[in-house]
Amino acid sequence: MSTMTLDLPGGGYPIHIGAGLLARADLLRAPVSGGRVAIITNEVVAPLYLAHLTEALAGFDPTVVVLPDGEPQKALGTIERIVGDLLGRRCDRATTIFALGGGVVGDIAGFAAAVYQRGVPFVQVPTTLLSQVDSSVGGKTGVNHALGKNMIGCFYQPQAVIIDTTTLSTLPDRELSAGLAEVIKYGAIGNLAFFEWLEQNVDALVRRDPAALAYAIETSCRDKARVVMADEREAGVRALLNFGHTFGHAIEGAMGYGRWLHGEAVGAGMVMAAHLSERLGLITAPDTRRLCDLVRRAGLPTGPPAIAPGRFLELMAVDKKAAHGRIRFVLLRALGEAFLTDEVSEDALMDVLGRMPPVSI
């Protein structure tokens, strides 16, 4: 097991990474400060890992909420259901909520913890690659709205993040590839050495080589923690973590949440952002090809579905990064060097959108 600490002004928390951590009752019980716990999970993860967690938390009489699976659950109605279950079991403000599942479960459970009785502690126990390398770290919580992804939520930090890498053994191939999109992102935006390592090792990651996965998860978490410690509330550098997301969120919104996985949309979005960077004269065609090839080898789409350019513009205009009526993009000056800008002409953007061949999943 490796442990790193994310230090923030309001208090830090540990990120534990290792195999078999769901059997470590000492780790799982350590963040519990009160006498009650609640576990929020979904119908896919529960049969696999809920018993491990409830056994580790024996004596706390856990309240268990099992949600349906999928991105459509990221809605205010789900929060109302969770709050109702917690109130029905008389969970008080000393209850610690555990999020057992992927990014959807983590975002929902974190938001529920933030608003239940004005805030109760919670612990992230991510079980997908995407949630282990990205969404479980940093305190972003929330749900979707019909007009935009993650438009309702808040920053609310967990008490701990406990990453059991053995949970990846039951992850479907498509979900594993979706997680690799966020791994690639860290290399592309600020860690050229990691990007080059990924070029050499992406096939091992797809094969689920334990050593390669452990290194990729730890490196991604360290890079994410460093950015969050510098900019917890996304006032500056943290926005760079949204590389590929302006295009990706538009894809998810256009297709309906859940038809394309978040990581698949981000994979296509990163390729589109690279093409836009090239169109603006910031990176070279070989750089774009390198990123595109790595995304392809990870099993991800290298272009968007069939969406009209005008529809893309509508959806990107309501992205959270938009400011003062202008769409902001994370672009590349070079592989391993990203920046945020709103100085992209509509002509350049429409040119890129018009030239991207549609992809089907």
Number of C-alpha atoms within 10 A of each C-alpha: 12 11 13 15 15 21 15 16 7 6 9 15 18 16 23 19 21 17 16 13 22 25 14 14 16 12 16 20 15 10 18 22 13 13 14 20 26 24 22 23 27 23 15 14 21 19 10 11 16 21 12 16 22 20 12 18 20 12 11 17 12 21 19 21 17 17 18 13 18 18 20 15 20 23 17 18 11 18 21 13 14 22 18 13 16 20 13 10 13 12 21 16 15 16 25 25 28 31 29 26 29 25 26 24 32 30 26 26 30 33 25 29 29 22 15 22 14 9 16 19 24 29 26 31 27 29 28 26 28 24 23 30 25 23 21 32 24 25 21 22 26 27 25 20 14 11 12 21 20 20 15 15 19 18 16 20 26 26 23 26 30 25 29 22 23 15 20 20 13 12 15 11 15 14 18 23 27 26 27 29 27 29 24 24 24 26 22 25 23 20 20 16 13 19 24 17 14 21 18 11 16 24 16 14 20 17 13 16 13 16 10 18 21 19 12 24 22 21 18 23 24 19 18 20 22 17 19 22 16 15 16 20 16 16 9 12 16 18 19 22 21 22 28 26 26 28 27 27 26 27 29 24 21 21 14 13 21 14 17 22 21 24 25 30 28 35 37 27 27 33 28 26 26 31 28 24 26 21 16 16 11 15 19 17 14 10 17 22 14 17 23 23 15 24 26 17 16 24 20 24 26 26 22 25 20 14 15 11 16 12 13 19 17 12 20 25 19 20 21 15 19 15 12 7 9 15 20 21 26 23 29 26 17 20 23 18 15 20 16 17 12 15 10 15 10 11 9 14 18 15 14 18 23 14 10 17 11 14 12 9 10
